[in-house]
Amino acid sequence: MATLETLKWDGKKGGKVTLELKVAKETSAGDLIHRAVLRQLANKRQGTASTLTRSEVRGGGRKPYKQKGTGRARQGSIRTPLKPGGGIIFGPKPRSYNLDMNRKERRLALRTALMSRISEIKTVDDFGSSLKEPKTREIIDGLIRLGIDQTKKILVILDSPTVIVKKSIKNIPNVKLILADQLNVFDILNANQIVISKTAIEKIQEVYGS
């Protein structure tokens, strides 16, 4: 269990919130998280790369020159892999890169990854509550008040962000917004700093706590 001190959007101290998630054993945590990240990245691959073999390249039905008497190496087709424009030997073909991982392992890896970043987490009571219209500058100023380094990769986790907050974050290249019930291991580990709203902590506890 971890107890986090919350901050208000103006940077002042708020209350406290607890996050209690079951994590993997220390001996198996590294392997579990590695497999979860590997699966996530592999499943994003389209697997649509395709090259033509010599049988699929158009043309080449006629023998380019006679078998003997030319002094050159014998050739049966201009589409041989040895010629420019010919077929490709052992080239890629469409395939699936998907890796399997059961649901219990995926959730355990997610909880373990999140708890491993507990020291980099900033908890906010009311993220973006003062925004009346989309303003990227307001979000940047708010993150500065929270003590967030603007040069780092920042992950913002909210429960149900408003359209105003979404639009305000959208134009900040190093800030990524995800919902509390749509967490993934890669984003959690890839971020240098994590900002979570108080309601998102409660949602995470509800969705991933069991």
N, C-alpha and C positions, 0 to 999 in steps of 0.2 A: 504494500500500500504506500502511496506517495501523497503527501499533503502539499498543495501548491498555494502560494499567496497570489491573490488576484490583484490586478490593477484596474483603475478606471480609465476611460478613454482620454481623460486629461492628464494621465500620468500619475495621479495620486493613488495611494494605497487603498485597496478595497478590503475584501474579506479573505476567506480561505475556502478551498475546495479540495476534496480528496478524490484520488483516482486509484481504484483497486482492480488490477487485472492479473489474471493467472498467466505466468510466463513459463517458458521452457527451462529445463535444467541447464545449468551452465555448461555441462559437458556436451550437450546436443544443440544448444542455441545457435552456435555459429553455422553448423551444417544446415539446420532448419531454415534459417534466414537466407543463406546462400541459395538453397534450392528454390525458395519462394521468389527471390529476385530473378534467378535464372528462368524460372517458369514465366514470370510476368513479361520479361523482355523477349523471350522466345515466342510467346503467344501473340506479341505485337507484330511479328514478322509476317509479311504477306505471303511469302513463298511463291511468288509469281514469275521469278526469273526463268527464262527459257531460251535455249539455243537450239539451232537446227543441226541434226546429224546429216551425214552425206546423203542419206536416203530421202531427207526432207527438203534439201536445197533444190531449187528449180534448175532445170537444164542438166547438161552433162551426160545425155543419153548416147551421144555419138563419141566414138573413140577419137581423141584429139589428133592423133597421127598414127601412122602404121607402127606395127609392133617392132619391126626390125629395119636396119639399114639407115637410121637417122643419126646414130651415135648418142642419142639421148636415152635416159632411163625410160623404160616402158611405162605407159600410162593408159588406163582404161577410161578415165573420166576427168573432166576439168573441175569436178566438184569434190575431188579427193581432199581430205584434211591437210594434205601437204601443200595445197595451192591456195593463194589468196582468194577469198570468196567461197571457199569450200566449206564442208561440214566441220563441226567442232567435236573433238574427241573428249568424251567424259565431261561435257559441259553441263551446266545446271538445267534441271527440269522442274516444272511445278511440283511442289511438295508441301506438306504441313510440318511446321516446326513445333506444334503444340506439345507441351509437356503436361503430364497429369500430376495432380497433388490433391489429396483428399481434403474435404472441407475442414475437418478438425485441425489438420496440420496448417492449412492456410490461415485460419483464425488465430492459432497459437503463434505462428510466425509474426502475424500482424501485431498482436498484443506484446510480444517480446520486443519487436522493433520499436514500438512506441515507448515502452517503459525504459528501453535503453537510451532514449533521447530525453529523458525527464529533466536533465540539467540544462538543456537548450530550449525548454518550453517556457513561453510567457503566456500567462492566463489573463484574459481581459473580461471584465464584467459586461461591458456594453460596447462592443466593437463597432465603430462608425456610427454611433447613436446620434451624433450632432449633425450628420450630413442631411441637408435638405434637398440637395440636387447633386448629380454626379460631379465630383471634383477629385481628380487624381492627387492634387497638391495636398488636400486635406488628409488623405490616407497616408501619404509620405510623412507629413508633419506628425500625424498620430503615431506612426511607427517610431519616429525619432523620440517622441515623448515616452514611449514604452522602453526605450533603450535598445532599439534594434539597429544593428549595423546595416546601412543602406547598400553597402557594396556586396553583401553576401546574398546567397540564395535563401529566400524566405518562403515558408509554407504557411498559409493561413487556413485554419480549419474552423468552419462555422456550421451552425446547425441549419438555419434557414435564412441565408442572407437576402437582403432586399435587392431589388433591381438596381437601386442607386449604388449600393456597395459593390455589386458585381461590375457595374460599368466603371466605377472609380478605380478598381483594382486592375481592370482589363489592360490598361495601357502601361502598366509598370512591368518591364521585361523580366526582372528577377524575382517577382512575387507571383506565387501560384495559389489559387483559391480552390479548395475542395470541400465537399460536404462531409459532415461528421460520420454519416452512415455509408460513405463511399471511399473509405481510406484504402491505401495500398502501400505495400512495404517499400517499394522503390522511392516514392515521393518522400516518405518519412525519413529514409536514410540519406537521400540525396540533398535534402535541405540543410543549410547551415544553422538556421534558427527557425523555430516553430512558434506560431502564435495561435492560441486556441481560445475561443470564447467560453464563458462559463456554461452557457447552455449546451455548447458542443461537448464539453467534458461530461455533462449529464447524459447526453445522447450516446456518447462513446461507451459510457458505463452501462447504459441500458442495452445497446446493441451487441457489444463485444464482451460484456462482463461475465456472461455465463459460459 
